[in-house]
Amino acid sequence: QVQLVESGGGLVQPGGSLKLSCAASGSIFSRFAMGWYRQAPGKQRELVARITSGGRTMFADSVKGRFTISRDNAKHTVYLQMNTLKPEDTALYYCSADFRNDLVLKTPPAYWGQGTQVTVSS
């Protein structure tokens, strides 16, 4: 069983930045592909970014050029750096982990965190 714990969410003004972290339990973190998803009120959960065990990345069109995803295997942690935040980025952000190393999955990831709230508002 893998446990994922997100942190770093909060309230930020439009144009600001936040860095989310997701710490994973277990010693096989380096084998996982990790991802960030988000869900806004009344909307479906959507993929934001994903990074494979080999470091390949992908981003949703809505965040390309503003968000970056990275991982530190020694710390069992994946990060989401969010810059130039917009009100439409407001959502509950979830970390995910999966042994499948495809950049795009046909089914949801196997493991999920509890989420961290990001609110972009003036």
N, C-alpha and C positions, 0 to 999 in steps of 0.2 A: 504494500500500500504506500502511495506517495501522498505526502501532505504538502500543500502549497499555501504560503502565507504572504499576502500582499501588504504593502505599506507605501506611504508617500502621497496619498491622495489629500485633497483639501480644496479650499476656496482660492481662486486666483482670478485676477482681472484679465479681461481680453488683451491679448498680446503678450501675456506672461508665460512663464515656463513652470513645469513640474517634472519631477523624475520619480517614476514609480519603480518599486523593487518587489521582487517575488523570490522568497527563499523557499527552497525545496528540501524536504527530508530525504534521507537515503543516500547511498554511496554510488548510485548509478546515474546521477544527474547528467553526466557528460554524454550519455547515450540518448537522452531525451531530445526531441524537438520541443521547443517552448513557444508559447504564443500568448498574445494579449487580445482579449475580446472586450467589447463594451456593450452595455444595454442602457438605452435611454428610456425614460418613462413612456409607456405606450408603444414602444418599438421592439422589434426583434433583436436578439443578441447578434452582433456582427463582429467579424474578424477585423482587428486593427493591424496587427503585425505578427510575424512569425519568424523564428530563427531555428534552423536545423542544428543537429549535433555538429555538423561540419562548418557551421557559420553562414550558410546561405540565408538570405533574408528576403522577405516580401512584405509589402505594405498595401493597405487599402488605398484606393485613389484619393480618398478624402483627406488622408494624412501624409501623403508623399511629399517629401521636401520639408516637412515640419517635425515629424517624429522619427526617432531612431530606436532600434532595438539592439541590445547587446547582452552578452552573457559572460559570467565569470565562473568557470567550472570549479575552480579551487574553492570558491565561496558558495557554490551551489545556488547561485542567484542569477536571475535574469532581470534586465532593466528596460524601462521604456522612458526615454527622454522625450518630453513633449514641449515643443517650442511654438511660439506664435499661436497660442491657444485661442480658440473661438468659442462663443457661447454654444454652438452646436456640438462641441466636444464634450459637453456636460453629459455624464453617464456614470454608471457603476462599471468599473473596469475590473475584469477578471483575468487571472493568470491561468494558463493551461499547460499540460504536459502530455506527451504521447510518444510511444516508441516509433511510430511511423514518421519517417523523415521526409515526407513529401512536403512541399511548400504549401500546397492546397490539399486539404482533406475532404473526402466525400462524406464522411460521417464525423460527428463531434469528437473532440479529443477525449481521451480516457479519464484524465484527472483535471480537477478544477479547484481553484481557491475560492474563498468566500467573497472576494471582491473588495475594492476600495473606491470610495466615492470621489469623483472629480467634478467640481462645480466651477464653471467659468462665467463670472458675472461681475458687473461693475456696481 
